[in-house]
């Protein structure tokens, strides 16, 4: 299974948007990230999103970029900001037949899921930036022996997209 983990883009302040959706910078950053993933040949069988507006928007922008149907995005609390990594990995293992999955989520959960998939405990740290993305390949779930294929910052993704 190819697991792509992406932190949502920069959000608007609560005063501007009580739901803290993506701001113009966040939309542009995620759009570039999505275009880069498309150029890299990324395709998804499933996209999971946190219920928070900024993650839903992130998932939708990437889905549009790679040609994934918006109505197939799954919103789940199992990928919310404080979700234990075991809960997120359990959600992944329940996706029958999905081999390429994007999770649009938050810190600290995306970093904790990456750590969980790569090593036992919290020994591995993947430093996410808003709009950054990593790909971890796993043979089966649950596992602590995934392979980090790459991590790309938003700046690197923007270069790939251009």
OpenMM code with the backbone's topology and positions (N, CA, C; nanometers):
from openmm import Vec3, app, unit

residues = "UNK UNK UNK UNK UNK UNK UNK UNK UNK UNK UNK UNK UNK UNK UNK UNK UNK UNK UNK UNK UNK UNK UNK UNK UNK UNK UNK UNK UNK UNK UNK UNK UNK UNK UNK UNK UNK UNK UNK UNK UNK UNK UNK UNK UNK UNK UNK UNK UNK UNK UNK UNK UNK UNK UNK UNK UNK UNK UNK UNK UNK UNK UNK UNK UNK UNK UNK UNK UNK UNK UNK UNK UNK UNK UNK UNK UNK UNK UNK UNK UNK UNK UNK UNK UNK UNK UNK UNK UNK UNK UNK UNK UNK UNK UNK UNK UNK UNK UNK UNK UNK UNK UNK UNK UNK UNK UNK UNK UNK UNK UNK UNK UNK UNK UNK UNK UNK UNK UNK UNK UNK UNK UNK UNK UNK UNK UNK UNK UNK UNK UNK UNK UNK UNK UNK UNK UNK UNK UNK UNK UNK UNK UNK UNK UNK UNK UNK UNK UNK UNK UNK UNK UNK UNK UNK UNK UNK UNK UNK UNK UNK UNK".split()
positions = [
    Vec3(0.0847, -0.1184, 0.0000),
    Vec3(0.0000, 0.0000, 0.0000),
    Vec3(0.0886, 0.1238, 0.0000),
    Vec3(0.0533, 0.2206, -0.0818),
    Vec3(0.1195, 0.3506, -0.0824),
    Vec3(0.0343, 0.4455, 0.0014),
    Vec3(0.0946, 0.5007, 0.1057),
    Vec3(0.0231, 0.5928, 0.1939),
    Vec3(0.0859, 0.7311, 0.1789),
    Vec3(0.0042, 0.8257, 0.1383),
    Vec3(0.0475, 0.9639, 0.1232),
    Vec3(-0.0114, 1.0425, 0.2395),
    Vec3(0.0736, 1.1127, 0.3121),
    Vec3(0.0292, 1.1945, 0.4252),
    Vec3(0.0554, 1.3408, 0.3920),
    Vec3(-0.0478, 1.4230, 0.4018),
    Vec3(-0.0334, 1.5654, 0.3723),
    Vec3(-0.0954, 1.6482, 0.4836),
    Vec3(-0.0177, 1.7454, 0.5313),
    Vec3(-0.0739, 1.8410, 0.6260),
    Vec3(-0.1500, 1.9463, 0.5458),
    Vec3(-0.2648, 1.9870, 0.5969),
    Vec3(-0.3455, 2.0904, 0.5312),
    Vec3(-0.2633, 2.2164, 0.5088),
    Vec3(-0.3142, 2.3052, 0.4259),
    Vec3(-0.2481, 2.4325, 0.3994),
    Vec3(-0.2796, 2.5356, 0.5063),
    Vec3(-0.2120, 2.6519, 0.4987),
    Vec3(-0.2358, 2.7588, 0.5955),
    Vec3(-0.3820, 2.8050, 0.5950),
    Vec3(-0.4356, 2.8202, 0.7142),
    Vec3(-0.5773, 2.8552, 0.7315),
    Vec3(-0.5939, 3.0037, 0.7624),
    Vec3(-0.7151, 3.0502, 0.7419),
    Vec3(-0.7513, 3.1861, 0.7816),
    Vec3(-0.7637, 3.1926, 0.9335),
    Vec3(-0.7396, 3.3103, 0.9923),
    Vec3(-0.7618, 3.3249, 1.1360),
    Vec3(-0.9102, 3.3073, 1.1690),
    Vec3(-0.9361, 3.2657, 1.2908),
    Vec3(-1.0737, 3.2423, 1.3362),
    Vec3(-1.1616, 3.3668, 1.3214),
    Vec3(-1.1013, 3.4858, 1.3348),
    Vec3(-1.1767, 3.6102, 1.3224),
    Vec3(-1.2316, 3.6275, 1.1803),
    Vec3(-1.1591, 3.5780, 1.0807),
    Vec3(-1.2022, 3.5887, 0.9407),
    Vec3(-1.2932, 3.4733, 0.9010),
    Vec3(-1.2653, 3.3565, 0.9548),
    Vec3(-1.3442, 3.2372, 0.9223),
    Vec3(-1.3524, 3.1520, 1.0480),
    Vec3(-1.4680, 3.1506, 1.1148),
    Vec3(-1.4815, 3.0737, 1.2384),
    Vec3(-1.4456, 2.9254, 1.2231),
    Vec3(-1.4575, 2.8717, 1.1009),
    Vec3(-1.4226, 2.7310, 1.0780),
    Vec3(-1.2759, 2.7132, 1.0394),
    Vec3(-1.2023, 2.8239, 1.0280),
    Vec3(-1.0599, 2.8228, 0.9935),
    Vec3(-1.0306, 2.7455, 0.8652),
    Vec3(-1.1019, 2.7825, 0.7596),
    Vec3(-1.0758, 2.7235, 0.6284),
    Vec3(-0.9464, 2.7772, 0.5693),
    Vec3(-0.9069, 2.7221, 0.4565),
    Vec3(-0.7852, 2.7675, 0.3902),
    Vec3(-0.7981, 2.9127, 0.3469),
    Vec3(-0.6894, 2.9855, 0.3630),
    Vec3(-0.6825, 3.1204, 0.3097),
    Vec3(-0.6303, 3.1145, 0.1670),
    Vec3(-0.6194, 3.2295, 0.1008),
    Vec3(-0.5692, 3.2315, -0.0372),
    Vec3(-0.4310, 3.1659, -0.0504),
    Vec3(-0.3420, 3.1926, 0.0451),
    Vec3(-0.2091, 3.1304, 0.0422),
    Vec3(-0.2211, 2.9789, 0.0562),
    Vec3(-0.3084, 2.9346, 0.1444),
    Vec3(-0.3283, 2.7912, 0.1641),
    Vec3(-0.3831, 2.7237, 0.0399),
    Vec3(-0.4809, 2.7879, -0.0242),
    Vec3(-0.5380, 2.7320, -0.1471),
    Vec3(-0.4324, 2.7218, -0.2565),
    Vec3(-0.3510, 2.8278, -0.2716),
    Vec3(-0.2464, 2.8278, -0.3742),
    Vec3(-0.1412, 2.7209, -0.3452),
    Vec3(-0.1033, 2.7087, -0.2185),
    Vec3(-0.0018, 2.6103, -0.1809),
    Vec3(-0.0510, 2.4685, -0.2079),
    Vec3(-0.1748, 2.4399, -0.1691),
    Vec3(-0.2290, 2.3052, -0.1892),
    Vec3(-0.2519, 2.2777, -0.3371),
    Vec3(-0.2921, 2.3784, -0.4113),
    Vec3(-0.3095, 2.3615, -0.5554),
    Vec3(-0.1770, 2.3216, -0.6205),
    Vec3(-0.0687, 2.3894, -0.5831),
    Vec3(0.0639, 2.3553, -0.6360),
    Vec3(0.1043, 2.2144, -0.5933),
    Vec3(0.0764, 2.1803, -0.4684),
    Vec3(0.1091, 2.0454, -0.4199),
    Vec3(0.0325, 1.9401, -0.4994),
    Vec3(-0.0948, 1.9655, -0.5235),
    Vec3(-0.1761, 1.8721, -0.6012),
    Vec3(-0.1259, 1.8574, -0.7439),
    Vec3(-0.0903, 1.9703, -0.8067),
    Vec3(-0.0374, 1.9649, -0.9435),
    Vec3(0.0946, 1.8883, -0.9480),
    Vec3(0.1775, 1.9061, -0.8455),
    Vec3(0.3040, 1.8323, -0.8389),
    Vec3(0.2783, 1.6827, -0.8258),
    Vec3(0.1849, 1.6456, -0.7396),
    Vec3(0.1531, 1.5032, -0.7238),
    Vec3(0.1050, 1.4442, -0.8558),
    Vec3(0.0257, 1.5205, -0.9292),
    Vec3(-0.0213, 1.4734, -1.0601),
    Vec3(0.0965, 1.4523, -1.1543),
    Vec3(0.1879, 1.5496, -1.1596),
    Vec3(0.3062, 1.5378, -1.2459),
    Vec3(0.3920, 1.4175, -1.2071),
    Vec3(0.3924, 1.3849, -1.0787),
    Vec3(0.4711, 1.2720, -1.0292),
    Vec3(0.4007, 1.1388, -1.0533),
    Vec3(0.2806, 1.1443, -1.1072),
    Vec3(0.2077, 1.0214, -1.1379),
    Vec3(0.1259, 0.9663, -1.0233),
    Vec3(0.1055, 1.0462, -0.9195),
    Vec3(0.0256, 0.9990, -0.8056),
    Vec3(-0.1201, 0.9830, -0.8482),
    Vec3(-0.1774, 0.8732, -0.8074),
    Vec3(-0.3199, 0.8460, -0.8299),
    Vec3(-0.3689, 0.7755, -0.7046),
    Vec3(-0.4914, 0.8012, -0.6658),
    Vec3(-0.5415, 0.7477, -0.5397),
    Vec3(-0.6647, 0.6613, -0.5596),
    Vec3(-0.6705, 0.5523, -0.4818),
    Vec3(-0.7905, 0.4690, -0.4743),
    Vec3(-0.8859, 0.5262, -0.3703),
    Vec3(-0.8283, 0.6001, -0.2745),
    Vec3(-0.9069, 0.6509, -0.1627),
    Vec3(-0.8395, 0.7772, -0.1093),
    Vec3(-0.9213, 0.8726, -0.0677),
    Vec3(-0.8718, 0.9913, 0.0019),
    Vec3(-0.9508, 1.0033, 0.1313),
    Vec3(-0.8775, 1.0135, 0.2423),
    Vec3(-0.9374, 1.0336, 0.3742),
    Vec3(-0.9069, 1.1754, 0.4195),
    Vec3(-1.0037, 1.2379, 0.4838),
    Vec3(-0.9874, 1.3741, 0.5322),
    Vec3(-1.0415, 1.3861, 0.6731),
    Vec3(-0.9764, 1.4701, 0.7503),
    Vec3(-1.0309, 1.5117, 0.8788),
    Vec3(-1.1598, 1.5889, 0.8509),
    Vec3(-1.2526, 1.5914, 0.9469),
    Vec3(-1.3762, 1.6693, 0.9277),
    Vec3(-1.3556, 1.8211, 0.9274),
    Vec3(-1.2394, 1.8685, 0.9714),
    Vec3(-1.2152, 2.0135, 0.9756),
    Vec3(-1.2140, 2.0718, 0.8343),
    Vec3(-1.2665, 2.1922, 0.8225),
    Vec3(-1.2821, 2.2573, 0.6921),
    Vec3(-1.1514, 2.2630, 0.6129),
    Vec3(-1.0402, 2.3023, 0.6778),
    Vec3(-0.9138, 2.3173, 0.6055),
    Vec3(-0.8630, 2.1849, 0.5491),
    Vec3(-0.8892, 2.0751, 0.6194),
    Vec3(-0.8491, 1.9439, 0.5673),
    Vec3(-0.9420, 1.8983, 0.4559),
    Vec3(-1.0705, 1.9247, 0.4710),
    Vec3(-1.1656, 1.8908, 0.3635),
    Vec3(-1.1297, 1.9660, 0.2358),
    Vec3(-1.0953, 2.0940, 0.2506),
    Vec3(-1.0567, 2.1738, 0.1339),
    Vec3(-0.9273, 2.1210, 0.0724),
    Vec3(-0.8317, 2.0850, 0.1574),
    Vec3(-0.7053, 2.0288, 0.1093),
    Vec3(-0.7315, 1.9022, 0.0292),
    Vec3(-0.8116, 1.8127, 0.0842),
    Vec3(-0.8450, 1.6876, 0.0151),
    Vec3(-0.9123, 1.7156, -0.1189),
    Vec3(-1.0046, 1.8106, -0.1212),
    Vec3(-1.0784, 1.8416, -0.2444),
    Vec3(-0.9879, 1.9015, -0.3517),
    Vec3(-0.8987, 1.9911, -0.3128),
    Vec3(-0.8086, 2.0545, -0.4099),
    Vec3(-0.7151, 1.9506, -0.4709),
    Vec3(-0.6592, 1.8636, -0.3875),
    Vec3(-0.5704, 1.7584, -0.4390),
    Vec3(-0.6497, 1.6613, -0.5259),
    Vec3(-0.7689, 1.6253, -0.4815),
    Vec3(-0.8528, 1.5331, -0.5594),
    Vec3(-0.8785, 1.5891, -0.6990),
    Vec3(-0.9144, 1.7161, -0.7064),
    Vec3(-0.9390, 1.7782, -0.8371),
    Vec3(-0.8137, 1.7760, -0.9236),
    Vec3(-0.6982, 1.8015, -0.8626),
    Vec3(-0.5727, 1.8056, -0.9381),
    Vec3(-0.5383, 1.6706, -1.0004),
    Vec3(-0.5649, 1.5629, -0.9269),
    Vec3(-0.5263, 1.4294, -0.9760),
    Vec3(-0.6411, 1.3539, -1.0410),
    Vec3(-0.7589, 1.4158, -1.0470),
    Vec3(-0.8730, 1.3518, -1.1120),
    Vec3(-0.9459, 1.2495, -1.0274),
    Vec3(-0.9449, 1.2684, -0.8965),
    Vec3(-1.0162, 1.1790, -0.8048),
    Vec3(-1.1562, 1.2363, -0.7817),
    Vec3(-1.2605, 1.1532, -0.7870),
    Vec3(-1.3979, 1.2042, -0.7679),
    Vec3(-1.4200, 1.2620, -0.6273),
    Vec3(-1.4646, 1.3862, -0.6215),
    Vec3(-1.4855, 1.4537, -0.4929),
    Vec3(-1.5829, 1.3791, -0.4032),
    Vec3(-1.6855, 1.3183, -0.4612),
    Vec3(-1.7865, 1.2491, -0.3806),
    Vec3(-1.7322, 1.1228, -0.3137),
    Vec3(-1.6135, 1.0787, -0.3531),
    Vec3(-1.5551, 0.9581, -0.2926),
    Vec3(-1.4612, 0.9896, -0.1759),
    Vec3(-1.4384, 1.1185, -0.1482),
    Vec3(-1.3547, 1.1552, -0.0333),
    Vec3(-1.4281, 1.1149, 0.0935),
    Vec3(-1.3570, 1.0494, 0.1835),
    Vec3(-1.4162, 1.0041, 0.3095),
    Vec3(-1.3690, 1.0945, 0.4229),
    Vec3(-1.4632, 1.1591, 0.4900),
    Vec3(-1.4320, 1.2379, 0.6094),
    Vec3(-1.4437, 1.1465, 0.7301),
    Vec3(-1.3401, 1.1470, 0.8136),
    Vec3(-1.3422, 1.0613, 0.9313),
    Vec3(-1.2667, 1.1246, 1.0472),
    Vec3(-1.3211, 1.1076, 1.1661),
    Vec3(-1.2550, 1.1574, 1.2868),
    Vec3(-1.1286, 1.0776, 1.3174),
    Vec3(-1.1105, 0.9649, 1.2497),
    Vec3(-0.9918, 0.8819, 1.2734),
    Vec3(-0.8643, 0.9457, 1.2190),
    Vec3(-0.8773, 1.0580, 1.1482),
    Vec3(-0.7585, 1.1304, 1.1024),
    Vec3(-0.7574, 1.2750, 1.1536),
    Vec3(-0.8354, 1.3023, 1.2597),
    Vec3(-0.8379, 1.4381, 1.3161),
    Vec3(-0.7051, 1.4683, 1.3855),
    Vec3(-0.6881, 1.5929, 1.4261),
    Vec3(-0.5601, 1.6411, 1.4788),
    Vec3(-0.5049, 1.5595, 1.5949),
    Vec3(-0.5868, 1.5180, 1.6858),
    Vec3(-0.5367, 1.4472, 1.8040),
    Vec3(-0.5681, 1.2973, 1.8005),
    Vec3(-0.6023, 1.2456, 1.6852),
    Vec3(-0.6334, 1.1024, 1.6753),
    Vec3(-0.5071, 1.0208, 1.7012),
    Vec3(-0.5169, 0.9171, 1.7842),
    Vec3(-0.4012, 0.8305, 1.8054),
    Vec3(-0.3620, 0.7641, 1.6730),
    Vec3(-0.2324, 0.7481, 1.6467),
    Vec3(-0.1909, 0.6884, 1.5195),
    Vec3(-0.2483, 0.5484, 1.4982),
    Vec3(-0.2672, 0.4739, 1.6059),
    Vec3(-0.3245, 0.3390, 1.5941),
    Vec3(-0.4644, 0.3442, 1.5328),
    Vec3(-0.5399, 0.4474, 1.5680),
    Vec3(-0.6760, 0.4645, 1.5165),
    Vec3(-0.6740, 0.4935, 1.3659),
    Vec3(-0.5808, 0.5786, 1.3249),
    Vec3(-0.5684, 0.6117, 1.1831),
    Vec3(-0.5234, 0.4901, 1.1033),
    Vec3(-0.4256, 0.4169, 1.1557),
    Vec3(-0.3764, 0.2971, 1.0868),
    Vec3(-0.4870, 0.1920, 1.0788),
    Vec3(-0.5681, 0.1822, 1.1832),
    Vec3(-0.6822, 0.0897, 1.1799),
    Vec3(-0.7786, 0.1283, 1.0681),
    Vec3(-0.8040, 0.2580, 1.0535),
    Vec3(-0.8918, 0.3049, 0.9454),
    Vec3(-0.8336, 0.2676, 0.8091),
    Vec3(-0.7022, 0.2796, 0.7947),
    Vec3(-0.6367, 0.2409, 0.6692),
    Vec3(-0.6522, 0.0918, 0.6419),
    Vec3(-0.6360, 0.0121, 0.7459),
    Vec3(-0.6429, -0.1337, 0.7273),
    Vec3(-0.7837, -0.1807, 0.6921),
    Vec3(-0.8834, -0.0986, 0.7217),
    Vec3(-1.0226, -0.1345, 0.6917),
    Vec3(-1.0651, -0.0964, 0.5498),
    Vec3(-0.9767, -0.0326, 0.4744),
    Vec3(-1.0086, 0.0079, 0.3372),
    Vec3(-0.9850, -0.1108, 0.2447),
    Vec3(-1.0894, -0.1817, 0.2131),
    Vec3(-1.0737, -0.3027, 0.1329),
    Vec3(-1.0316, -0.2695, -0.0095),
    Vec3(-0.9214, -0.3265, -0.0496),
    Vec3(-0.8733, -0.3125, -0.1861),
    Vec3(-0.7980, -0.1851, -0.2177),
    Vec3(-0.7998, -0.0865, -0.1310),
    Vec3(-0.7296, 0.0395, -0.1588),
    Vec3(-0.5789, 0.0178, -0.1471),
    Vec3(-0.5065, 0.0558, -0.2499),
    Vec3(-0.3615, 0.0398, -0.2499),
    Vec3(-0.2862, 0.1726, -0.2502),
    Vec3(-0.3554, 0.2818, -0.2828),
    Vec3(-0.2937, 0.4146, -0.2864),
    Vec3(-0.3882, 0.5117, -0.2171),
    Vec3(-0.3484, 0.5533, -0.0972),
    Vec3(-0.4384, 0.6323, -0.0128),
    Vec3(-0.3716, 0.7637, 0.0280),
    Vec3(-0.4462, 0.8724, 0.0134),
    Vec3(-0.4019, 1.0027, 0.0628),
    Vec3(-0.4789, 1.0347, 0.1894),
    Vec3(-0.4066, 1.0801, 0.2916),
    Vec3(-0.4695, 1.1320, 0.4129),
    Vec3(-0.4393, 1.2811, 0.4194),
    Vec3(-0.5436, 1.3636, 0.4205),
    Vec3(-0.5300, 1.5080, 0.4382),
    Vec3(-0.5650, 1.5367, 0.5836),
    Vec3(-0.4642, 1.5730, 0.6620),
    Vec3(-0.4876, 1.5883, 0.8047),
    Vec3(-0.4082, 1.7006, 0.8676),
    Vec3(-0.3841, 1.6840, 0.9958),
    Vec3(-0.3280, 1.7888, 1.0808),
    Vec3(-0.2052, 1.7374, 1.1552),
    Vec3(-0.1303, 1.8334, 1.2085),
    Vec3(-0.0301, 1.7996, 1.3092),
    Vec3(-0.1024, 1.7950, 1.4424),
    Vec3(-0.0643, 1.7122, 1.5336),
    Vec3(0.0502, 1.6224, 1.5231),
    Vec3(0.0190, 1.4880, 1.4571),
    Vec3(-0.1061, 1.4630, 1.4203),
    Vec3(-0.1423, 1.3265, 1.3794),
    Vec3(-0.0696, 1.2776, 1.2551),
    Vec3(-0.0522, 1.3612, 1.1504),
    Vec3(0.0158, 1.3092, 1.0311),
    Vec3(0.1597, 1.2692, 1.0632),
    Vec3(0.2273, 1.3469, 1.1466),
    Vec3(0.3643, 1.3127, 1.1861),
    Vec3(0.3665, 1.1865, 1.2722),
    Vec3(0.2693, 1.1727, 1.3609),
    Vec3(0.2636, 1.0538, 1.4465),
    Vec3(0.2300, 0.9285, 1.3665),
    Vec3(0.1444, 0.9406, 1.2668),
    Vec3(0.1133, 0.8259, 1.1804),
    Vec3(0.2382, 0.7861, 1.1024),
    Vec3(0.3106, 0.8841, 1.0489),
    Vec3(0.4351, 0.8543, 0.9771),
    Vec3(0.5317, 0.7800, 1.0683),
    Vec3(0.5501, 0.8299, 1.1889),
    Vec3(0.6397, 0.7655, 1.2849),
    Vec3(0.5950, 0.6232, 1.3155),
    Vec3(0.4658, 0.6048, 1.3390),
    Vec3(0.4097, 0.4728, 1.3700),
    Vec3(0.4378, 0.3742, 1.2568),
    Vec3(0.4211, 0.4199, 1.1324),
    Vec3(0.4403, 0.3314, 1.0173),
    Vec3(0.5870, 0.2981, 0.9922),
    Vec3(0.6780, 0.3860, 1.0364),
    Vec3(0.8196, 0.3682, 1.0072),
    Vec3(0.8974, 0.2954, 1.1155),
    Vec3(0.8554, 0.3080, 1.2403),
    Vec3(0.9310, 0.2470, 1.3488),
    Vec3(0.8421, 0.2320, 1.4711),
    Vec3(0.8814, 0.1463, 1.5602),
    Vec3(0.8033, 0.1283, 1.6822),
    Vec3(0.8276, 0.2460, 1.7759),
    Vec3(0.7222, 0.2921, 1.8403),
    Vec3(0.7335, 0.4079, 1.9284),
    Vec3(0.7354, 0.5352, 1.8470),
    Vec3(0.7942, 0.6390, 1.9016),
    Vec3(0.7987, 0.7675, 1.8300),
    Vec3(0.9430, 0.8037, 1.7974),
    Vec3(1.0198, 0.7046, 1.7539),
    Vec3(1.1623, 0.7253, 1.7272),
    Vec3(1.1877, 0.8014, 1.5980),
    Vec3(1.1028, 0.7826, 1.5000),
    Vec3(1.1201, 0.8521, 1.3718),
    Vec3(1.0370, 0.9793, 1.3731),
    Vec3(1.0949, 1.0849, 1.3226),
    Vec3(1.0211, 1.2104, 1.3158),
    Vec3(1.0246, 1.2621, 1.1730),
    Vec3(0.9075, 1.2823, 1.1163),
    Vec3(0.8964, 1.3469, 0.9862),
    Vec3(0.8434, 1.4866, 1.0148),
    Vec3(0.9230, 1.5868, 0.9800),
    Vec3(0.8881, 1.7257, 1.0085),
    Vec3(0.8012, 1.7806, 0.8959),
    Vec3(0.6709, 1.7846, 0.9165),
    Vec3(0.5780, 1.8315, 0.8143),
    Vec3(0.5693, 1.9830, 0.8125),
    Vec3(0.5483, 2.0361, 0.6931),
    Vec3(0.5135, 2.1765, 0.6745),
    Vec3(0.3742, 2.1794, 0.6125),
    Vec3(0.3012, 2.2875, 0.6348),
    Vec3(0.1667, 2.2978, 0.5779),
    Vec3(0.1727, 2.2862, 0.4260),
    Vec3(0.1035, 2.1862, 0.3736),
    Vec3(0.1044, 2.1612, 0.2299),
    Vec3(0.2111, 2.0640, 0.1859),
    Vec3(0.2971, 2.0217, 0.2782),
    Vec3(0.3987, 1.9213, 0.2469),
    Vec3(0.3371, 1.7829, 0.2441),
    Vec3(0.4073, 1.6899, 0.1823),
    Vec3(0.3516, 1.5557, 0.1650),
    Vec3(0.4627, 1.4520, 0.1709),
    Vec3(0.4313, 1.3367, 0.2271),
    Vec3(0.5251, 1.2252, 0.2237),
    Vec3(0.4543, 1.1014, 0.1709),
    Vec3(0.5354, 1.0084, 0.1208),
    Vec3(0.4827, 0.8791, 0.0767),
    Vec3(0.5557, 0.7707, 0.1539),
    Vec3(0.4770, 0.6838, 0.2155),
    Vec3(0.5304, 0.5689, 0.2883),
    Vec3(0.4673, 0.4443, 0.2280),
    Vec3(0.5505, 0.3483, 0.1913),
    Vec3(0.5010, 0.2217, 0.1369),
    Vec3(0.5025, 0.1159, 0.2465),
    Vec3(0.3952, 0.0395, 0.2552),
    Vec3(0.3859, -0.0690, 0.3539),
    Vec3(0.3390, -0.1962, 0.2835),
    Vec3(0.3861, -0.3093, 0.3345),
    Vec3(0.3436, -0.4391, 0.2806),
    Vec3(0.2087, -0.4796, 0.3383),
    Vec3(0.1903, -0.4513, 0.4682),
    Vec3(0.0658, -0.4864, 0.5363),
    Vec3(0.0462, -0.3916, 0.6537),
    Vec3(-0.0741, -0.3915, 0.7072),
    Vec3(-0.1065, -0.3070, 0.8229),
    Vec3(-0.1630, -0.3933, 0.9340),
    Vec3(-0.1379, -0.3601, 1.0599),
    Vec3(-0.0483, -0.2541, 1.1057),
    Vec3(0.0979, -0.2950, 1.0872),
    Vec3(0.1848, -0.1960, 1.0791),
    Vec3(0.3274, -0.2218, 1.0640),
    Vec3(0.4074, -0.1088, 1.1268),
    Vec3(0.5304, -0.1415, 1.1599),
    Vec3(0.6271, -0.0406, 1.2047),
    Vec3(0.7492, -0.0456, 1.1133),
    Vec3(0.7354, -0.1084, 0.9978),
    Vec3(0.8505, -0.1233, 0.9086),
    Vec3(0.8197, -0.0731, 0.7675),
    Vec3(0.7444, 0.0358, 0.7600),
    Vec3(0.7173, 0.0972, 0.6307),
    Vec3(0.8442, 0.1589, 0.5744),
    Vec3(0.8409, 0.1909, 0.4471),
    Vec3(0.9549, 0.2539, 0.3806),
    Vec3(0.9171, 0.3964, 0.3408),
    Vec3(0.9925, 0.4924, 0.3917),
    Vec3(0.9716, 0.6314, 0.3518),
    Vec3(1.0288, 0.6470, 0.2117),
    Vec3(0.9413, 0.6673, 0.1141),
    Vec3(0.9854, 0.6815, -0.0253),
    Vec3(1.0328, 0.8241, -0.0506),
    Vec3(0.9605, 0.9212, 0.0048),
    Vec3(1.0016, 1.0599, -0.0070),
    Vec3(0.9180, 1.1483, 0.0853),
    Vec3(0.9753, 1.2646, 0.1165),
    Vec3(0.9012, 1.3736, 0.1796),
    Vec3(0.9367, 1.4981, 0.1001),
    Vec3(0.8369, 1.5723, 0.0588),
    Vec3(0.8591, 1.6948, -0.0168),
    Vec3(0.7934, 1.8123, 0.0545),
    Vec3(0.8702, 1.9195, 0.0678),
    Vec3(0.8180, 2.0415, 0.1290),
    Vec3(0.7270, 2.1125, 0.0285),
    Vec3(0.6475, 2.2076, 0.0747),
    Vec3(0.5647, 2.2844, -0.0188),
    Vec3(0.6489, 2.3546, -0.1261),
    Vec3(0.7665, 2.4048, -0.0885),
    Vec3(0.8529, 2.4729, -0.1860),
    Vec3(0.8997, 2.3754, -0.2940),
    Vec3(0.9355, 2.2543, -0.2547),
    Vec3(0.9779, 2.1541, -0.3527),
    Vec3(0.8616, 2.1135, -0.4429),
    Vec3(0.7444, 2.0958, -0.3837),
    Vec3(0.6266, 2.0605, -0.4631),
    Vec3(0.5920, 2.1719, -0.5620),
    Vec3(0.6079, 2.2963, -0.5198),
    Vec3(0.5802, 2.4098, -0.6088),
    Vec3(0.6749, 2.4087, -0.7286),
    Vec3(0.8019, 2.3765, -0.7045),
    Vec3(0.8990, 2.3676, -0.8146),
    Vec3(0.8608, 2.2568, -0.9126),
    Vec3(0.8184, 2.1437, -0.8606),
    Vec3(0.7775, 2.0320, -0.9459),
    Vec3(0.6550, 2.0716, -1.0280),
    Vec3(0.5626, 2.1434, -0.9664),
    Vec3(0.4380, 2.1821, -1.0332),
    Vec3(0.4610, 2.2822, -1.1463),
    Vec3(0.5658, 2.3644, -1.1321),
    Vec3(0.5863, 2.4717, -1.2319),
    Vec3(0.6575, 2.4240, -1.3570),
] * unit.nanometer
topology = app.Topology()
chain = topology.addChain("A")
for resn in residues:
    res = topology.addResidue(resn, chain)
    for name in ("N", "CA", "C"):
        topology.addAtom(name, app.Element.getBySymbol(name[0]), res)
